[in-house]
Amino acid sequence: MSGPVISYAPFEELIASLRADGLAGHADRLHRLLHGVAWTTGSELIGELGQALKDLARDHGNSFSDSTRVRMKAAFEMATRVWPDFPR
């Protein structure tokens, strides 16, 4: 049995979009989660990224550019692909 296909591309695209929106600190946090931590599993990483997305959306969701909103949605979709009951 295989799990869902995990892609980190939506998170990489979101990081670039956050930087373009002037939210470098939040982009750096996501980047560290993706590239600076040794995770046991890909699904564990996606869960942690999902939690970071929730915090980001709560704190800055109304100020995102349209481009960042689209990328945020794609990143959340990846989180729910891996964790179908992920609370948003």
The first five atom37 places (N, CA, C, CB, O) and aatype in JSON, in Angstrom:
{
  "aatype": [12, 15, 7, 14, 19, 9, 15, 18, 0, 14, 13, 6, 6, 10, 9, 0, 15, 10, 1, 0, 3, 7, 10, 0, 7, 8, 0, 3, 1, 10, 8, 1, 10, 10, 8, 7, 19, 0, 17, 16, 16, 7, 15, 6, 10, 9, 7, 6, 10, 7, 5, 0, 10, 11, 3, 10, 0, 1, 3, 8, 7, 2, 15, 13, 15, 3, 15, 16, 1, 19, 1, 12, 11, 0, 0, 13, 6, 12, 0, 16, 1, 19, 17, 14, 3, 13, 14, 1],
  "atom_mask": [
    [1, 1, 1, 1, 1],
    [1, 1, 1, 1, 1],
    [1, 1, 1, 0, 1],
    [1, 1, 1, 1, 1],
    [1, 1, 1, 1, 1],
    [1, 1, 1, 1, 1],
    [1, 1, 1, 1, 1],
    [1, 1, 1, 1, 1],
    [1, 1, 1, 1, 1],
    [1, 1, 1, 1, 1],
    [1, 1, 1, 1, 1],
    [1, 1, 1, 1, 1],
    [1, 1, 1, 1, 1],
    [1, 1, 1, 1, 1],
    [1, 1, 1, 1, 1],
    [1, 1, 1, 1, 1],
    [1, 1, 1, 1, 1],
    [1, 1, 1, 1, 1],
    [1, 1, 1, 1, 1],
    [1, 1, 1, 1, 1],
    [1, 1, 1, 1, 1],
    [1, 1, 1, 0, 1],
    [1, 1, 1, 1, 1],
    [1, 1, 1, 1, 1],
    [1, 1, 1, 0, 1],
    [1, 1, 1, 1, 1],
    [1, 1, 1, 1, 1],
    [1, 1, 1, 1, 1],
    [1, 1, 1, 1, 1],
    [1, 1, 1, 1, 1],
    [1, 1, 1, 1, 1],
    [1, 1, 1, 1, 1],
    [1, 1, 1, 1, 1],
    [1, 1, 1, 1, 1],
    [1, 1, 1, 1, 1],
    [1, 1, 1, 0, 1],
    [1, 1, 1, 1, 1],
    [1, 1, 1, 1, 1],
    [1, 1, 1, 1, 1],
    [1, 1, 1, 1, 1],
    [1, 1, 1, 1, 1],
    [1, 1, 1, 0, 1],
    [1, 1, 1, 1, 1],
    [1, 1, 1, 1, 1],
    [1, 1, 1, 1, 1],
    [1, 1, 1, 1, 1],
    [1, 1, 1, 0, 1],
    [1, 1, 1, 1, 1],
    [1, 1, 1, 1, 1],
    [1, 1, 1, 0, 1],
    [1, 1, 1, 1, 1],
    [1, 1, 1, 1, 1],
    [1, 1, 1, 1, 1],
    [1, 1, 1, 1, 1],
    [1, 1, 1, 1, 1],
    [1, 1, 1, 1, 1],
    [1, 1, 1, 1, 1],
    [1, 1, 1, 1, 1],
    [1, 1, 1, 1, 1],
    [1, 1, 1, 1, 1],
    [1, 1, 1, 0, 1],
    [1, 1, 1, 1, 1],
    [1, 1, 1, 1, 1],
    [1, 1, 1, 1, 1],
    [1, 1, 1, 1, 1],
    [1, 1, 1, 1, 1],
    [1, 1, 1, 1, 1],
    [1, 1, 1, 1, 1],
    [1, 1, 1, 1, 1],
    [1, 1, 1, 1, 1],
    [1, 1, 1, 1, 1],
    [1, 1, 1, 1, 1],
    [1, 1, 1, 1, 1],
    [1, 1, 1, 1, 1],
    [1, 1, 1, 1, 1],
    [1, 1, 1, 1, 1],
    [1, 1, 1, 1, 1],
    [1, 1, 1, 1, 1],
    [1, 1, 1, 1, 1],
    [1, 1, 1, 1, 1],
    [1, 1, 1, 1, 1],
    [1, 1, 1, 1, 1],
    [1, 1, 1, 1, 1],
    [1, 1, 1, 1, 1],
    [1, 1, 1, 1, 1],
    [1, 1, 1, 1, 1],
    [1, 1, 1, 1, 1],
    [1, 1, 1, 1, 1]
  ],
  "atom_positions": [
    [[0.85, -1.18, 0.0], [0.0, 0.0, 0.0], [0.89, 1.24, 0.0], [-0.97, 0.0, 1.23], [1.85, 1.32, 0.77]],
    [[0.59, 2.18, -0.84], [1.36, 3.41, -0.9], [0.49, 4.58, -0.47], [1.93, 3.65, -2.31], [-0.73, 4.58, -0.64]],
    [[1.16, 5.58, 0.08], [0.45, 6.78, 0.52], [0.35, 7.78, -0.61], [0.0, 0.0, 0.0], [0.69, 7.48, -1.75]],
    [[-0.12, 8.96, -0.28], [-0.25, 10.01, -1.3], [1.13, 10.47, -1.78], [-1.04, 11.22, -0.73], [2.12, 10.39, -1.05]],
    [[1.18, 10.93, -2.99], [2.43, 11.47, -3.54], [2.66, 12.83, -2.91], [2.37, 11.56, -5.12], [1.82, 13.72, -2.97]],
    [[3.83, 12.97, -2.31], [4.17, 14.22, -1.63], [5.03, 15.07, -2.56], [4.91, 13.94, -0.3], [6.02, 14.6, -3.12]],
    [[4.64, 16.31, -2.71], [5.43, 17.28, -3.46], [5.67, 18.48, -2.57], [4.7, 17.69, -4.8], [4.76, 18.99, -1.91]],
    [[6.9, 18.92, -2.57], [7.25, 20.11, -1.79], [7.19, 21.38, -2.65], [8.65, 19.95, -1.19], [7.39, 22.48, -2.14]],
    [[6.92, 21.22, -3.94], [6.87, 22.36, -4.86], [5.89, 23.45, -4.4], [6.49, 21.88, -6.25], [6.23, 24.63, -4.48]],
    [[4.68, 23.1, -3.93], [3.77, 24.18, -3.5], [4.35, 25.03, -2.37], [2.45, 23.58, -3.05], [4.08, 26.23, -2.28]],
    [[5.15, 24.41, -1.51], [5.75, 25.14, -0.4], [6.91, 26.01, -0.89], [6.24, 24.16, 0.69], [7.08, 27.14, -0.41]],
    [[7.69, 25.5, -1.83], [8.78, 26.3, -2.41], [8.2, 27.54, -3.12], [9.61, 25.45, -3.4], [8.74, 28.64, -2.99]],
    [[7.13, 27.34, -3.86], [6.49, 28.46, -4.56], [5.91, 29.47, -3.58], [5.38, 27.94, -5.5], [5.98, 30.68, -3.81]],
    [[5.33, 28.97, -2.49], [4.79, 29.86, -1.46], [5.92, 30.67, -0.82], [4.03, 29.05, -0.39], [5.76, 31.86, -0.57]],
    [[7.03, 30.03, -0.55], [8.17, 30.73, 0.06], [8.6, 31.9, -0.83], [9.37, 29.76, 0.27], [8.81, 33.01, -0.34]],
    [[8.73, 31.65, -2.12], [9.12, 32.73, -3.04], [8.08, 33.84, -3.06], [9.31, 32.17, -4.47], [8.43, 35.02, -3.11]],
    [[6.8, 33.48, -3.01], [5.74, 34.47, -3.05], [5.71, 35.3, -1.75], [4.39, 33.79, -3.28], [5.46, 36.5, -1.79]],
    [[5.95, 34.65, -0.63], [6.0, 35.37, 0.64], [7.14, 36.39, 0.64], [6.18, 34.38, 1.82], [6.98, 37.52, 1.11]],
    [[8.27, 35.99, 0.09], [9.4, 36.92, 0.0], [9.01, 38.13, -0.86], [10.65, 36.22, -0.59], [9.33, 39.27, -0.51]],
    [[8.33, 37.87, -1.98], [7.9, 38.96, -2.86], [6.91, 39.89, -2.16], [7.27, 38.4, -4.14], [6.85, 41.08, -2.46]],
    [[6.13, 39.35, -1.22], [5.17, 40.14, -0.46], [5.82, 40.87, 0.72], [4.05, 39.26, 0.04], [5.14, 41.59, 1.45]],
    [[7.13, 40.69, 0.91], [7.82, 41.35, 2.02], [7.71, 40.6, 3.33], [0.0, 0.0, 0.0], [7.95, 41.18, 4.39]],
    [[7.35, 39.34, 3.28], [7.22, 38.53, 4.49], [8.37, 37.53, 4.58], [5.86, 37.78, 4.49], [8.17, 36.32, 4.7]],
    [[9.6, 38.07, 4.53], [10.8, 37.24, 4.5], [10.94, 36.38, 5.76], [12.03, 38.1, 4.33], [11.4, 35.24, 5.68]],
    [[10.56, 36.91, 6.9], [10.67, 36.13, 8.14], [9.83, 34.87, 8.09], [0.0, 0.0, 0.0], [10.26, 33.81, 8.52]],
    [[8.63, 34.99, 7.57], [7.75, 33.82, 7.45], [8.25, 32.87, 6.37], [6.3, 34.26, 7.14], [8.17, 31.65, 6.51]],
    [[8.77, 33.45, 5.3], [9.37, 32.61, 4.25], [10.56, 31.84, 4.82], [9.82, 33.48, 3.05], [10.74, 30.66, 4.51]],
    [[11.37, 32.5, 5.63], [12.53, 31.84, 6.24], [12.1, 30.69, 7.15], [13.36, 32.85, 7.03], [12.75, 29.65, 7.18]],
    [[11.02, 30.88, 7.89], [10.53, 29.82, 8.78], [10.15, 28.58, 7.97], [9.32, 30.31, 9.6], [10.54, 27.46, 8.32]],
    [[9.4, 28.78, 6.89], [9.02, 27.64, 6.05], [10.25, 27.0, 5.42], [8.03, 28.09, 4.96], [10.34, 25.78, 5.33]],
    [[11.18, 27.83, 4.98], [12.41, 27.31, 4.37], [13.19, 26.46, 5.37], [13.29, 28.47, 3.86], [13.69, 25.39, 5.01]],
    [[13.29, 26.91, 6.61], [13.99, 26.13, 7.63], [13.3, 24.79, 7.86], [14.07, 26.92, 8.95], [13.96, 23.77, 8.0]],
    [[11.97, 24.8, 7.91], [11.25, 23.54, 8.09], [11.54, 22.58, 6.94], [9.74, 23.81, 8.2], [11.73, 21.38, 7.15]],
    [[11.56, 23.12, 5.72], [11.8, 22.27, 4.54], [13.24, 21.78, 4.44], [11.44, 23.03, 3.29], [13.48, 20.62, 4.1]],
    [[14.19, 22.65, 4.73], [15.58, 22.35, 4.41], [16.52, 22.28, 5.6], [16.07, 23.35, 3.47], [17.67, 21.86, 5.44]],
    [[16.08, 22.68, 6.77], [17.0, 22.76, 7.89], [16.74, 21.77, 9.01], [0.0, 0.0, 0.0], [17.45, 21.77, 10.01]],
    [[15.74, 20.93, 8.85], [15.39, 19.97, 9.89], [15.39, 18.57, 9.28], [14.01, 20.32, 10.54], [14.9, 18.37, 8.16]],
    [[15.93, 17.61, 10.02], [15.89, 16.22, 9.57], [14.6, 15.59, 10.11], [17.17, 15.42, 10.05], [14.46, 15.35, 11.31]],
    [[13.67, 15.33, 9.2], [12.38, 14.77, 9.59], [12.4, 13.26, 9.47], [11.26, 15.35, 8.72], [13.1, 12.7, 8.63]],
    [[11.63, 12.59, 10.3], [11.54, 11.14, 10.26], [10.82, 10.68, 9.0], [10.83, 10.6, 11.5], [11.23, 9.72, 8.34]],
    [[9.74, 11.38, 8.66], [8.96, 11.02, 7.46], [8.53, 12.29, 6.73], [7.72, 10.17, 7.84], [8.49, 13.38, 7.31]],
    [[8.22, 12.12, 5.46], [7.69, 13.23, 4.68], [6.36, 13.7, 5.21], [0.0, 0.0, 0.0], [6.06, 14.9, 5.17]],
    [[5.55, 12.77, 5.7], [4.23, 13.18, 6.21], [4.37, 13.99, 7.49], [3.35, 11.94, 6.46], [3.56, 14.88, 7.76]],
    [[5.39, 13.7, 8.29], [5.64, 14.5, 9.48], [5.99, 15.94, 9.07], [6.78, 13.89, 10.33], [5.49, 16.9, 9.66]],
    [[6.84, 16.07, 8.08], [7.21, 17.4, 7.57], [5.99, 18.14, 7.06], [8.26, 17.28, 6.46], [5.8, 19.31, 7.37]],
    [[5.16, 17.48, 6.28], [3.96, 18.13, 5.73], [3.05, 18.58, 6.87], [3.21, 17.17, 4.78], [2.46, 19.66, 6.79]],
    [[2.92, 17.78, 7.9], [2.11, 18.18, 9.05], [2.64, 19.43, 9.72], [0.0, 0.0, 0.0], [1.87, 20.32, 10.08]],
    [[3.95, 19.51, 9.89], [4.56, 20.7, 10.5], [4.42, 21.92, 9.6], [6.05, 20.44, 10.81], [4.16, 23.02, 10.07]],
    [[4.58, 21.71, 8.3], [4.37, 22.82, 7.37], [2.92, 23.29, 7.41], [4.76, 22.39, 5.93], [2.65, 24.49, 7.37]],
    [[1.99, 22.35, 7.5], [0.58, 22.7, 7.6], [0.29, 23.55, 8.82], [0.0, 0.0, 0.0], [-0.47, 24.52, 8.76]],
    [[0.9, 23.18, 9.94], [0.72, 23.98, 11.17], [1.27, 25.39, 10.97], [1.42, 23.29, 12.37], [0.65, 26.37, 11.4]],
    [[2.43, 25.49, 10.33], [3.01, 26.81, 10.06], [2.11, 27.62, 9.12], [4.42, 26.67, 9.45], [1.99, 28.83, 9.28]],
    [[1.49, 26.95, 8.15], [0.57, 27.64, 7.25], [-0.64, 28.18, 8.0], [0.1, 26.71, 6.13], [-1.08, 29.3, 7.75]],
    [[-1.16, 27.39, 8.93], [-2.3, 27.86, 9.73], [-1.93, 29.12, 10.5], [-2.76, 26.76, 10.72], [-2.71, 30.08, 10.53]],
    [[-0.76, 29.13, 11.12], [-0.31, 30.31, 11.87], [-0.17, 31.52, 10.94], [1.03, 30.02, 12.58], [-0.6, 32.62, 11.27]],
    [[0.43, 31.28, 9.8], [0.64, 32.35, 8.83], [-0.68, 32.92, 8.33], [1.47, 31.85, 7.66], [-0.84, 34.13, 8.24]],
    [[-1.62, 32.04, 8.0], [-2.93, 32.49, 7.52], [-3.67, 33.27, 8.61], [-3.78, 31.27, 7.07], [-4.33, 34.28, 8.32]],
    [[-3.57, 32.8, 9.84], [-4.23, 33.49, 10.95], [-3.64, 34.89, 11.14], [-4.09, 32.67, 12.25], [-4.38, 35.85, 11.37]],
    [[-2.33, 35.0, 11.06], [-1.66, 36.26, 11.35], [-1.64, 37.25, 10.19], [-0.26, 35.99, 11.78], [-1.65, 38.46, 10.41]],
    [[-1.6, 36.74, 8.94], [-1.41, 37.64, 7.8], [-2.33, 37.35, 6.62], [0.0, 37.55, 7.34], [-2.19, 37.98, 5.57]],
    [[-3.26, 36.45, 6.76], [-4.07, 36.01, 5.64], [-4.78, 37.1, 4.88], [0.0, 0.0, 0.0], [-4.98, 36.99, 3.67]],
    [[-5.17, 38.16, 5.56], [-5.9, 39.24, 4.89], [-4.98, 40.18, 4.11], [-6.68, 40.03, 5.9], [-5.46, 40.98, 3.31]],
    [[-3.67, 40.07, 4.33], [-2.75, 41.0, 3.67], [-1.96, 40.35, 2.53], [-1.8, 41.56, 4.69], [-1.09, 41.0, 1.96]],
    [[-2.24, 39.1, 2.2], [-1.52, 38.43, 1.13], [-1.89, 39.0, -0.23], [-1.79, 36.93, 1.16], [-3.02, 39.44, -0.45]],
    [[-0.93, 38.98, -1.14], [-1.23, 39.3, -2.53], [-2.06, 38.16, -3.12], [0.09, 39.52, -3.35], [-2.14, 37.07, -2.55]],
    [[-2.67, 38.42, -4.25], [-3.46, 37.37, -4.91], [-2.58, 36.17, -5.24], [-4.11, 37.91, -6.2], [-3.02, 35.03, -5.1]],
    [[-1.37, 36.41, -5.67], [-0.44, 35.34, -6.0], [-0.14, 34.47, -4.78], [0.86, 35.92, -6.56], [-0.13, 33.24, -4.88]],
    [[0.08, 35.1, -3.65], [0.37, 34.35, -2.43], [-0.86, 33.57, -1.98], [0.85, 35.28, -1.31], [-0.74, 32.45, -1.49]],
    [[-2.04, 34.14, -2.15], [-3.28, 33.4, -1.8], [-3.39, 32.11, -2.61], [-4.53, 34.29, -2.04], [-3.75, 31.06, -2.07]],
    [[-3.09, 32.2, -3.89], [-3.16, 31.01, -4.75], [-2.14, 29.97, -4.29], [-2.9, 31.4, -6.24], [-2.45, 28.78, -4.23]],
    [[-0.95, 30.42, -3.97], [0.1, 29.49, -3.55], [-0.19, 28.92, -2.16], [1.46, 30.19, -3.56], [0.13, 27.77, -1.88]],
    [[-0.78, 29.73, -1.3], [-1.16, 29.25, 0.02], [-2.21, 28.15, -0.11], [-1.69, 30.41, 0.9], [-2.14, 27.13, 0.58]],
    [[-3.18, 28.36, -0.99], [-4.22, 27.36, -1.22], [-3.61, 26.04, -1.71], [-5.25, 27.88, -2.25], [-3.99, 24.97, -1.24]],
    [[-2.67, 26.12, -2.63], [-2.01, 24.92, -3.15], [-1.23, 24.2, -2.06], [-1.08, 25.27, -4.32], [-1.22, 22.97, -2.0]],
    [[-0.57, 24.96, -1.19], [0.18, 24.35, -0.1], [-0.77, 23.67, 0.9], [1.04, 25.41, 0.62], [-0.5, 22.57, 1.36]],
    [[-1.89, 24.33, 1.21], [-2.88, 23.71, 2.09], [-3.45, 22.44, 1.46], [-4.01, 24.7, 2.4], [-3.7, 21.45, 2.15]],
    [[-3.66, 22.46, 0.14], [-4.17, 21.27, -0.54], [-3.2, 20.1, -0.41], [-4.43, 21.57, -2.02], [-3.63, 18.95, -0.27]],
    [[-1.9, 20.37, -0.46], [-0.91, 19.32, -0.26], [-0.99, 18.79, 1.16], [0.51, 19.83, -0.57], [-0.91, 17.58, 1.38]],
    [[-1.14, 19.68, 2.13], [-1.25, 19.24, 3.52], [-2.47, 18.33, 3.71], [-1.34, 20.45, 4.47], [-2.39, 17.32, 4.41]],
    [[-3.59, 18.69, 3.09], [-4.79, 17.86, 3.25], [-4.73, 16.6, 2.39], [-6.05, 18.66, 2.89], [-5.45, 15.63, 2.66]],
    [[-3.89, 16.58, 1.37], [-3.69, 15.34, 0.61], [-3.0, 14.31, 1.5], [-2.85, 15.6, -0.68], [-3.34, 13.12, 1.46]],
    [[-2.04, 14.77, 2.28], [-1.3, 13.88, 3.16], [-2.07, 13.61, 4.45], [0.06, 14.48, 3.48], [-2.07, 12.49, 4.95]],
    [[-2.71, 14.64, 4.99], [-3.48, 14.56, 6.23], [-4.93, 14.98, 5.91], [-2.85, 15.47, 7.36], [-5.28, 16.14, 6.12]],
    [[-5.77, 14.07, 5.41], [-7.12, 14.43, 4.97], [-7.97, 15.14, 6.03], [-7.84, 13.2, 4.53], [-8.86, 15.93, 5.69]],
    [[-7.72, 14.88, 7.28], [-8.52, 15.52, 8.33], [-7.78, 16.71, 8.96], [-8.88, 14.5, 9.41], [-8.08, 17.12, 10.08]],
    [[-6.81, 17.26, 8.21], [-6.03, 18.39, 8.72], [-6.97, 19.56, 9.0], [-4.93, 18.81, 7.72], [-7.67, 20.02, 8.1]],
    [[-6.98, 20.05, 10.24], [-7.88, 21.17, 10.56], [-7.36, 22.48, 10.0], [-8.05, 21.3, 12.08], [-6.18, 22.8, 10.12]],
    [[-8.24, 23.21, 9.4], [-7.86, 24.49, 8.81], [-8.59, 25.56, 9.48], [-8.12, 24.53, 7.33], [-8.43, 26.73, 9.14]]
  ]
}
